[in-house]
Amino acid sequence: MPYKIVWENAGVYRRYFGDVSIADRRSSLDLISGDRRFDELRYALTNYLDVQAYETTPSATAEIAAMHIGPLFTNPDILIVAVAQREDILSAITDFQRLGFVRAPYRVFATEDAARAWIEQQLR
């Protein structure tokens, strides 16, 4: 399991590390969206900086984007935030956003500090 999930006061923090498969991404999304605390979340912050290998395909990106529809229907106010610098991950996020399944604000930052500053600003 190349990820760690930490529940914070108003959100959830997920950090991927090592080799991240499509199955790992599905699993972490299921754990977060299936948790009883999901409906009260104000943000979901994912940090990709420690990823060594990132498995992705266009069909997997579409499937994972579609898996967000139900959870975001129950919690439409959540902010989706990513910390990433790798070109393959940034490209997959852009493809995810382009699909249009997710209407929630989705921002990408190069550092966790910048991401958390933006979250704090949005939550005020």
C-alpha positions as CSV (number, residue, x, y, z in Angstrom):
1,M,0.0,0.0,0.0
2,P,2.0,3.0,-1.3
3,Y,-0.1,5.6,0.4
4,K,-0.9,7.0,3.8
5,I,-4.2,8.7,4.7
6,V,-4.5,11.1,7.6
7,W,-7.8,12.6,8.7
8,E,-7.4,16.2,9.6
9,N,-9.8,18.7,11.3
10,A,-11.6,19.9,8.1
11,G,-10.1,17.5,5.5
12,V,-8.2,14.5,4.6
13,Y,-4.5,14.3,3.6
14,R,-3.3,11.5,1.3
15,R,0.4,11.0,0.5
16,Y,1.4,8.7,-2.2
17,F,5.0,7.3,-2.3
18,G,7.0,4.7,-4.2
19,D,5.3,2.8,-7.1
20,V,1.6,3.8,-7.3
21,S,-0.7,1.5,-9.4
22,I,-4.1,2.2,-10.7
23,A,-5.5,-0.2,-8.1
24,D,-3.8,1.7,-5.4
25,R,-5.4,4.9,-6.5
26,R,-8.8,3.2,-6.7
27,S,-8.3,1.7,-3.2
28,S,-7.4,5.0,-1.6
29,L,-10.4,6.8,-3.2
30,D,-12.7,4.0,-1.9
31,L,-11.3,4.3,1.6
32,I,-11.7,8.1,1.7
33,S,-15.1,8.3,0.0
34,G,-16.5,5.3,1.9
35,D,-15.6,6.7,5.3
36,R,-18.4,8.1,7.5
37,R,-16.4,11.4,7.8
38,F,-16.4,12.1,4.0
39,D,-19.6,14.1,3.9
40,E,-18.1,16.7,6.4
41,L,-14.8,17.1,4.6
42,R,-14.0,20.6,3.3
43,Y,-10.9,19.5,1.4
44,A,-9.0,16.5,0.1
45,L,-5.3,17.1,-0.3
46,T,-3.1,14.6,-2.2
47,N,0.7,14.8,-2.1
48,Y,2.4,13.1,-5.1
49,L,6.0,14.4,-4.4
50,D,7.4,11.0,-3.2
51,V,6.0,8.9,-6.1
52,Q,8.7,6.9,-8.0
53,A,6.5,5.3,-10.6
54,Y,2.9,6.3,-11.5
55,E,0.7,3.9,-13.5
56,T,-1.9,5.6,-15.5
57,T,-3.9,5.1,-18.7
58,P,-6.6,7.2,-20.3
59,S,-9.3,4.6,-19.5
60,A,-8.1,4.4,-15.8
61,T,-8.2,8.2,-15.6
62,A,-11.7,8.3,-16.9
63,E,-12.8,5.5,-14.5
64,I,-11.3,7.2,-11.5
65,A,-12.8,10.5,-12.5
66,A,-16.2,8.8,-12.9
67,M,-15.8,7.3,-9.4
68,H,-15.8,10.8,-8.0
69,I,-19.3,11.6,-9.2
70,G,-21.2,9.9,-6.4
71,P,-19.1,11.1,-3.5
72,L,-19.1,14.6,-4.9
73,F,-22.9,14.5,-5.1
74,T,-23.0,13.8,-1.4
75,N,-20.3,16.4,-0.6
76,P,-20.4,19.1,-3.3
77,D,-18.5,21.6,-1.2
78,I,-15.2,19.8,-1.0
79,L,-12.0,21.3,-2.4
80,I,-9.7,18.9,-4.3
81,V,-6.0,19.9,-4.0
82,A,-2.9,18.2,-5.4
83,V,0.8,18.7,-4.8
84,A,2.7,17.4,-7.8
85,Q,5.7,18.2,-10.0
86,R,6.2,15.1,-12.2
87,E,5.1,15.7,-15.8
88,D,3.2,12.4,-16.0
89,I,1.2,13.1,-12.9
90,L,0.4,16.6,-14.0
91,S,-0.7,15.3,-17.3
92,A,-3.0,12.7,-15.7
93,I,-4.5,15.4,-13.5
94,T,-5.1,17.7,-16.5
95,D,-6.8,14.8,-18.3
96,F,-8.9,14.1,-15.2
97,Q,-10.0,17.7,-15.1
98,R,-10.7,17.9,-18.9
99,L,-13.2,15.0,-18.6
100,G,-15.5,17.4,-16.8
101,F,-16.9,14.8,-14.4
102,V,-15.8,16.8,-11.4
103,R,-17.2,20.3,-10.8
104,A,-15.5,20.8,-7.5
105,P,-12.6,23.3,-7.4
106,Y,-9.5,21.3,-8.2
107,R,-6.1,23.0,-7.9
108,V,-2.5,21.8,-8.3
109,F,0.5,23.2,-6.5
110,A,4.2,22.5,-6.6
111,T,4.6,22.5,-2.8
112,E,2.5,21.4,0.1
113,D,3.0,24.8,1.8
114,A,1.4,26.6,-1.2
115,A,-1.4,24.0,-1.3
116,R,-2.2,24.4,2.4
117,A,-2.1,28.2,2.1
118,W,-4.6,28.1,-0.7
119,I,-6.9,25.7,1.3
120,E,-6.7,28.0,4.4
121,Q,-7.6,31.0,2.2
122,Q,-10.6,29.2,0.7
123,L,-11.9,28.0,4.1
124,R,-12.0,31.5,5.6
